[in-house]
Amino acid sequence: MLFDLPPFLRRPAAQPSTIQVIVDGRPVSIAVRRHASARRLTLRVRIARGDVVMTLPARVSLKAAQAFAERQVPWIGERLRGLSGAVPFADGAEVPVRGVMHRIAPAGTRAVTRLADPDDGGSPLLLVGGSPDHLPRRTLDFLKREAKRDLDAAVARHALALGVTTARITIKDTRSRWGSCSSQGALAFSWRLVMAPPMVLDYVAAHEVAHRREMNHSPRFWAIVLDLFPQTDAAEAWLKAHGAGLHRYGTAEL
């Protein structure tokens, strides 16, 4: 004889681990993960795997998550389109450095990794020293060093102009933002900014330095940014149109 269990003994129905949205006419599955410490809904397109993950606070419903995902369809599409044609760091691959395409080439086991003029009238070169087996890692290390050098200089210039100080500058491979500023003045930036035209890196540096005056995105904040960097609209437009595409480079190694 079968009896229904009282409600307090019944297990809750299993929640689906994915939701779906339609992007560019095709279904895209989004993996759903709940975290007790999460304070808001977040979406992430994982470059190496080419998939989409959503993090939910514990009490947010799947209905709210679905609605959030639907609103983010243009953003998801932009990121996924940027993944097409992934370019690993390899001999002969072309990657942008400060907005100019460079062809990766081995420079010899004892050579220093550096940029060089073309030897055949083609693209400028990114000559990578060391063992060929280490070419991907050495390429990445070089780009990170160049990004740090450019960002150190840009931050120092904007901080001096604004009359503020900054703390440590960290280079990361962030997916959801190009830069950040903590309340203590620590700055973090994506190393991929070194692949963009110099004005884009300069803008992101100005943006984060401006947070040393205004830790928000109020009209006063944007007035400071525009004063530091009058080409803000052009840089924002470039990032919107081309920023996602920067994540296609080096994906096999990251």
N, C-alpha and C positions, 0 to 999 in steps of 0.2 A: 504494500500500500504506500502511495506517494503522498507526501505532505509538502506544502510550500513553506520555505524558510521564512521566519520573521524578517522584516526589512533590515533590522540592525545586523543580521548575520549574512545578508546577501552581499556578494562581491560586486563592486561597481563594474559596469560594462567597460570592456577594454577600449581605450581611446585609440583612434587611428594614429599611426606614427608618421603619416604623410598627408599633405593636402595637395590639391592640384589647381593650377591656374593655366590659362591659355595665353601663350606668348608667341607672337608672330604666327598665329594660326595653328600652333601645335601644343599639346598638353605638356606641361612641365611639372614634375613632382617636386615638392618641397618637404624635406625631412623636418619633422617637428620634434624639438627637444625642450623639455621643461627643466627649469633650474629654480630652486627655492630662493636663491640670492638675486635672481634677475629682477630688475626694476621696471623694465620696459620691453616691448617687442623689438627684436632686432632680426635683420635679414643679412645673410652673408652668402656670396657666391664664392665657392672654394675653387681657386684657380687650378690647383694641381689635379683635382678630381672632376672639375667641370660640373659640379652639382650645387644645389641651393639648400641652405639650412636656415631654419627659423628657430630662435630661442624665445621661449615664453615664460613669463612669471607664472608661479604655481597656480594662481587663481584666474588667469585669463582663459576665457572659453575658446574652443576651437572655432566657433562662429565668429568671434572677434578676430581670431588669427586669420581666418579665411578672408574677411573683409579687409584686413590690413594688407594681406598679400595681393588682393585684387587692385588695391590702390597703388601698389609698388610695381605693377606689371611693366610700365615703361622703363623703370630703373633696372629690373631684372633682365629685360630684353637687351638693354644697352650693355650690361655686363656680360651676358652670354654671347652676344655678337662679338664682343671684344676678345673672346677666347678662341674664336675661329682662327685657324692658321697659327697655332702656337709655334714660337721660335725658340728652340733650346739654344743655349750658348754652346756653339760648336764651330769648328774650323769652316770658314766660308759663309757663316750666317751673317746677316746684316741686322744691326741693332742701332737705335738712335742714341746719340750722345749729345746733349745740349741742343736737341732738335735737328741734328744732322746725322744721316745714316752713315754708319761705319761698318766695314767688313772685318769680321774677326779673323785673325791669322796668327799662327804660332810664330814666336820671335826667337826661339832657341832656348835651350835649357838654362842658360846663364843670363839671359837677357831680362831687362826690367820691363814690366807691362807698361805700355804707353800708347798715346795716340800719335798717328803719323800721317803725313800727306800720302796720297795714292801714288803707287809706283807704276801704274799703267794707264793713268787718265781716268780711272774708275772712281769708286767711292773712297773716301778717306779710310784709313786703317785703324783698327784697334789691335795692336800687336801684343800678344800675350806671352810672357816669358814663363819658363819652367817646363816641366814634363807635360807632354800632350795629354796624358791621363788626367792632369789637374787643370786643364784649360777651363772647364766650366766654373770651377770654384774660384780660380784666379781672376776670371772675368768678373764674376760677382763681387769679389773683394775689391777689385779696382774701381768698379762703379760705385760701391759704397764709400770708398775713400774720396772719390771725386765729389760725390753728393755731400759728404760731411764738410769738405773744404769749401764748396760753394755756399752751403747753408751757414757755416760759421761766419763767413764774410758778410752775407746778406743780413743775418740777424744782428751782427755787430753794427752794421751801418744803420739799420732801422732803429735799433735801440738807442744809438747815439742821437739820431734825429729826434726821437720822441722823449729823450731824457729819462729812460728807464733802464733797469738792469734785468738780466735774465740769469737763470741757473744753468744746469747741465743741458746739453743738446744731445739727443739720442737719435740714432738712425735705425729705423725699423722697416718691416715690409707690411705696413698696415693696409687693410682691405677697404675699410669703410670711410676713412678720412685721410687726407694728405698731410695733415699736421695737427698738433694739439699743444695746449699750454695749461699747465697745472696752476693751482692757486699760489704755489711757491715759486713759480717762474720757470719750472723745468719744461723744456720744449722737446717734442718728438716729431720726426718727419719721416715720410716714406723716402727710401733711397731712390725710388723710381722717378722722383722729380728731376734727377740729373739727366733723364732721357728726354724730358720736355724742353721746349725753347726756354732760354734763360729767363725771360720775363715771367714765365709761369712759376718757376722756383722762387724768383724774387717776390712775386705776389704772395705766395703761401707764407714765406718768411715774414713779410709785412703784416699779413693777417694775424699770425700767431703772436708777433711782438705787440700788436695793438691790443691784444687781450691783457697785457700788463697794465693797461689803463682801464679797460672795460671787459670784465669776464662775462660777456653776454654778446648778443648780436643786435643790440639796440641801434636806433638811428645815430646816437653819439659814437658807438663803436664804428659803424660804417663811415662816418665822417672822418674818423682818425685814419682808417685804412685808406680812404681816397686821398687824404692829405699825404700819407706816406707813399702811396703807389697809385698815381692817377690812371694807370692802365688796368685798373681792377676789372672793369667789364670785359675787356678783351681777354684777360687771363682766365676769368671765370668761364667765358664762352669756349675757350680752347679746352679747358678741362672737361666741360660738359660734352663736347664733341669728340674728344680724343683721349681723355684720361683713362677710360676703361681699357683702351687698346694697349696701354703701357704694361698691363698685367699679362699680356701674352708672351712677353720675353723672359726667357730663362725658366719657364714653368717646370721643365723636367728636373731642374736641380733644386727647386725651392720647396 
